[in-house]
Structure formats: structure tokens, C-alpha cells
Amino acid sequence: MFDSFPFDEWSDEIDAFWTFGPGGSIGTYIMTVLGIVLAIMAIVGWVRLEDRKLRAQAEALRAAGGLPVPGMDPGPGPSQPPFAGPATDPGS
């Protein structure tokens, strides 16, 4: 078994392994700000992607007649009861 790893040279401080300088240095703050900005940009991008997908799906449903156009009478469809078929009115 090989036991040549230099454990004695390592520090228990995580700052010793930090590439951009010791803890509390300007490199630490720059990396933190960049990480926060990148996370916010990723969330905004994801929301915009999902919004585009939902709008495309709504357009496809409107084109197929399954979703009424805003501001117009929807006519018979999923938003109104059918002209024939089982009664939905419980009656008196």
C-alpha cells in the first residue's frame, strides 16, 4: 500500500485551497457576486423560456378551437355546455 500523500502539508482551513485568494479577499467577493448574477440570469432565462412555451401552446390550442380568443364569444366548446348530450341541469 502506498502512503506517500502529503497530508502533513495540507491545512485544515478551506482558505488554503481557494484558487482566487484567501477568504475575505476581493477574489472571494467577485466570485460570489458572479455566482449570484449567474443564478439570477438562469432563473430569468428559465422563466422566459417557459413563458414562450406556454404562449406557443395557447396559440396551438386557439388554432385548434380548444381555447377561446380573449375578448371574443367563445361559442360552443369546452367553456360552454354542449348543445346535446346528457343533461347537466339538475332540474326542479
C-alpha positions as CSV (number, residue, x, y, z in Angstrom):
1,M,0.0,0.0,0.0
2,F,1.3,3.4,-0.9
3,D,1.3,6.0,1.8
4,S,3.0,8.9,0.1
5,F,0.2,11.5,0.1
6,P,1.4,14.7,1.8
7,F,-1.3,15.1,4.4
8,D,1.1,16.9,6.7
9,E,1.5,19.8,4.2
10,W,-2.3,20.3,3.9
11,S,-4.1,22.9,6.0
12,D,-7.5,22.3,7.6
13,E,-8.5,25.8,6.6
14,I,-10.6,25.8,3.4
15,D,-8.9,29.1,2.5
16,A,-5.7,27.2,1.7
17,F,-7.5,25.5,-1.2
18,W,-9.2,28.6,-2.6
19,T,-7.9,29.4,-6.1
20,F,-8.9,33.1,-6.1
21,G,-7.2,34.1,-2.8
22,P,-7.7,33.7,0.9
23,G,-11.1,34.0,2.5
24,G,-12.4,37.6,2.6
25,S,-10.2,38.7,-0.3
26,I,-11.6,40.6,-3.3
27,G,-11.5,37.4,-5.4
28,T,-13.9,35.8,-3.0
29,Y,-16.4,38.7,-3.3
30,I,-16.1,38.8,-7.1
31,M,-16.8,35.1,-7.4
32,T,-19.7,35.4,-5.0
33,V,-21.3,38.3,-7.0
34,L,-20.7,36.5,-10.3
35,G,-22.4,33.4,-8.9
36,I,-25.4,35.3,-7.7
37,V,-25.7,37.2,-11.0
38,L,-25.4,33.9,-13.0
39,A,-28.1,32.3,-10.8
40,I,-30.5,35.2,-11.3
41,M,-29.8,35.2,-15.1
42,A,-30.5,31.5,-15.2
43,I,-33.8,31.9,-13.4
44,V,-34.9,34.8,-15.6
45,G,-33.9,32.8,-18.7
46,W,-35.9,29.8,-17.5
47,V,-39.0,31.9,-16.8
48,R,-38.8,33.5,-20.3
49,L,-38.4,30.0,-21.9
50,E,-41.4,28.6,-20.1
51,D,-43.4,31.8,-21.0
52,R,-42.6,31.2,-24.7
53,K,-43.6,27.6,-24.4
54,L,-46.9,28.4,-22.7
55,R,-47.7,31.1,-25.3
56,A,-47.0,28.7,-28.2
57,Q,-49.2,26.1,-26.6
58,A,-52.0,28.6,-26.1
59,E,-51.7,29.6,-29.8
60,A,-51.9,26.0,-30.8
61,L,-55.0,25.4,-28.7
62,R,-56.6,28.5,-30.1
63,A,-55.9,27.5,-33.7
64,A,-57.4,24.1,-33.0
65,G,-60.5,25.7,-31.4
66,G,-59.9,24.4,-27.9
67,L,-59.2,27.7,-26.3
68,P,-61.3,30.8,-26.9
69,V,-59.6,34.0,-28.1
70,P,-59.7,36.7,-25.4
71,G,-62.4,39.3,-25.9
72,M,-64.5,37.2,-28.3
73,D,-67.5,35.0,-27.7
74,P,-66.1,31.5,-27.3
75,G,-69.1,29.8,-28.8
76,P,-69.8,26.1,-28.2
77,G,-66.7,24.4,-26.8
78,P,-65.1,23.4,-23.6
79,S,-66.1,26.7,-22.0
80,Q,-69.9,26.2,-22.6
81,P,-72.2,23.3,-22.1
82,P,-72.8,21.1,-25.2
83,F,-75.9,21.5,-27.4
84,A,-76.9,17.9,-26.9
85,G,-76.0,15.1,-24.7
86,P,-76.6,14.2,-21.0
87,A,-78.3,16.9,-19.0
88,T,-76.1,18.9,-16.7
89,D,-79.1,20.8,-15.2
90,P,-80.4,19.0,-12.1
91,G,-83.9,20.3,-12.8
92,S,-86.6,21.0,-10.3
